[in-house]
Amino acid sequence: MTLNPDDKAKFIQMHSAAHKADLADQEKLKTKAGLHLIRNIQLLTSHHAFEKLHKYDEVQNKQEDPKLREQANFLQAKRANLQRAIEENSRKIEEKHAQLRERMAMENEHHEMLDELRKRMMMMQRQICCIEEEKVMMDHDCQVLQAEIDAISKSSEA
């Protein structure tokens, strides 16, 4: 892990603040075991901090090597190309999502239209049934009237 100069300064500042907080906590602890534990934590924290700083210095020294700098530039260019490719793919994916949302909206509209047509068709079928029932009743009425007309015609001929 590499630290830039700002991070290095922040790390040292945070370490000193943590060290001061640890000193304040030490006064609260009265037992010998607690003091030994705090001292071990301080030693580990200091060791870790110096390891980080040493690694940072090593990285800084390596960056001065032209071959390493060239490799770092190549990797940065490759990273930039990958970032552009990722952004392009993200844009394409977003476009596909928009197309799918559009298509789904159209399909929903079509389903709503089909449902409306089904409702109309069922209503028309009910109306047709009612008309057919009325037709059957009118046919029956016509037959009754025709029978009455025939009966009147026969009685007037006689």
C-alpha positions in Angstrom: 0.0 0.0 0.0 1.4 3.4 -0.9 0.9 6.7 0.8 1.2 10.1 -0.8 2.8 12.9 1.1 -0.6 14.3 2.3 -1.6 10.8 3.6 1.8 10.4 5.2 1.4 13.7 7.1 -2.2 12.7 8.1 -1.0 9.3 9.2 1.7 10.8 11.5 -0.8 13.3 12.9 -3.4 10.6 13.5 -0.7 8.4 15.1 0.4 11.2 17.5 -3.2 12.0 18.3 -3.8 8.3 19.0 -0.7 8.3 21.1 -1.9 11.2 23.2 -5.3 9.4 23.6 -3.5 6.3 24.7 -1.6 8.3 27.3 -4.9 9.7 28.7 -6.3 6.1 28.7 -3.2 4.9 30.6 -4.0 7.2 33.5 -7.4 5.5 33.8 -5.9 2.0 34.0 -4.6 1.2 37.4 -3.6 -2.4 37.0 -0.1 -3.6 35.9 -1.6 -5.9 33.3 -3.5 -3.1 31.7 -0.4 -1.0 31.5 1.5 -3.8 29.9 -1.3 -4.3 27.4 -1.3 -0.6 26.5 2.5 -0.6 26.0 2.3 -3.7 23.7 -0.4 -2.0 21.6 1.7 1.2 21.4 4.8 -0.8 20.3 2.8 -2.7 17.7 1.1 0.6 16.4 4.5 2.3 16.2 6.1 -0.7 14.4 3.2 -0.8 12.0 3.5 3.0 11.3 7.2 2.7 10.7 6.6 -0.2 8.3 4.1 1.8 6.4 6.5 4.8 6.2 9.3 2.5 5.1 7.2 1.0 2.4 6.2 4.4 1.2 9.8 5.5 1.0 10.7 2.3 -0.9 7.9 3.0 -3.4 9.1 6.6 -3.8 12.7 5.4 -4.4 11.5 2.8 -7.0 9.5 5.5 -8.8 12.8 7.3 -9.5 14.0 4.2 -11.6 13.2 5.0 -15.3 12.2 1.4 -16.1 9.8 1.4 -13.2 8.5 4.8 -14.1 7.9 3.6 -17.7 6.1 0.6 -16.4 4.0 2.7 -14.1 3.1 5.0 -17.0 2.1 2.0 -19.1 0.0 0.6 -16.3 -1.6 4.1 -15.8 -2.4 4.3 -19.5 -3.8 0.8 -19.4 -5.9 1.7 -16.4 -7.2 4.8 -18.2 -8.1 2.7 -21.2 -9.9 0.1 -19.0 -11.7 3.0 -17.2 -12.9 4.4 -20.6 -14.0 0.9 -21.6 -15.9 0.4 -18.4 -17.6 3.8 -18.8 -18.5 2.9 -22.4 -19.9 -0.4 -21.3 -21.8 1.2 -18.5 -23.3 3.7 -21.0 -24.3 0.9 -23.4 -25.8 -1.1 -20.5 -27.8 2.0 -19.5 -29.0 2.4 -23.1 -30.1 -1.3 -23.2 -31.9 -0.8 -19.8 -33.7 2.2 -21.2 -34.7 0.3 -24.4 -35.9 -2.6 -22.2 -37.9 -0.2 -20.0 -39.4 1.3 -23.1 -40.3 -2.1 -24.5 -41.8 -3.2 -21.2 -43.9 0.0 -21.1 -45.1 -0.7 -24.7 -45.9 -4.4 -23.7 -47.8 -3.2 -20.7 -49.8 -0.8 -22.9 -50.6 -3.7 -25.3 -51.6 -5.9 -22.4 -53.9 -3.1 -21.2 -55.4 -2.7 -24.7 -55.9 -6.5 -25.0 -57.6 -6.5 -21.6 -59.9 -3.7 -22.7 -60.6 -5.5 -26.0 -61.5 -8.7 -24.1 -63.8 -6.7 -21.8 -65.5 -5.2 -24.9 -65.7 -8.5 -26.6 -67.4 -10.1 -23.5 -69.8 -7.2 -23.3 -70.7 -7.6 -27.0 -71.1 -11.3 -26.5 -73.6 -10.5 -23.7 -75.4 -8.0 -26.0 -75.5 -10.6 -28.8 -77.0 -13.2 -26.3 -79.6 -10.6 -25.2 -80.4 -9.8 -28.9 -80.7 -13.5 -29.7 -83.0 -14.0 -26.7 -85.1 -11.0 -27.9 -85.1 -12.5 -31.5 -86.3 -15.9 -30.2 -89.0 -14.1 -28.2 -90.0 -12.0 -31.3 -90.0 -15.1 -33.5 -92.4 -16.7 -31.0 -94.5 -13.5 -30.9 -94.6 -13.5 -34.7 -95.7 -17.1 -34.8 -98.4 -16.4 -32.3 -99.5 -13.3 -34.3 -99.3 -15.3 -37.6 -101.5 -18.0 -36.0 -104.0 -15.4 -34.9 -103.9 -13.8 -38.4 -104.4 -17.3 -39.9 -107.3 -17.9 -37.5 -108.9 -14.6 -38.4 -108.4 -15.2 -42.1 -110.1 -18.6 -41.9 -112.9 -17.2 -39.9 -113.5 -14.3 -42.3 -113.4 -16.7 -45.3 -116.0 -18.9 -43.8 
